[in-house]
């Protein structure tokens, strides 16, 4: 069974940094796009950043150069380096991946990791 497990969330002050990680495990044949989404209380879920298997990236407009997404294909892991964090970045961050696995091919989601930025 394929699982995505996020780590690295926590409580930081405005201006500080966090690095999120998300590792996919299970019988995986290939992983295409990987991405991070977030959802703040009372708001819709939104795309933070995405990366293709070839390393092409895409970011939400609000990122504005503060975040960097990367991946290690050998480890089936995607990262999100978040710098200059703001209180409005407070949200649950979810990892997603388009995975071709033994049992199913499609989108998988992690359980989410909380990021809280205090002012």
VENMOZI-V19160 format. One record per helix or strand of 2 or more residues. SS is the DSSP state (H for helix, E for strand). FROM is the first residue (numbers start at 0). TO is the last residue. If there is no record, write none. Layout:
BEGIN
SS_FROM_TO, SS_FROM_TO
END
This chain:
BEGIN
E_2_6, E_9_12, E_17_24, E_27_38, E_45_50, E_56_58, E_66_71, H_72_74, E_76_81, H_86_88, E_90_100, E_104_108, E_112_117
END
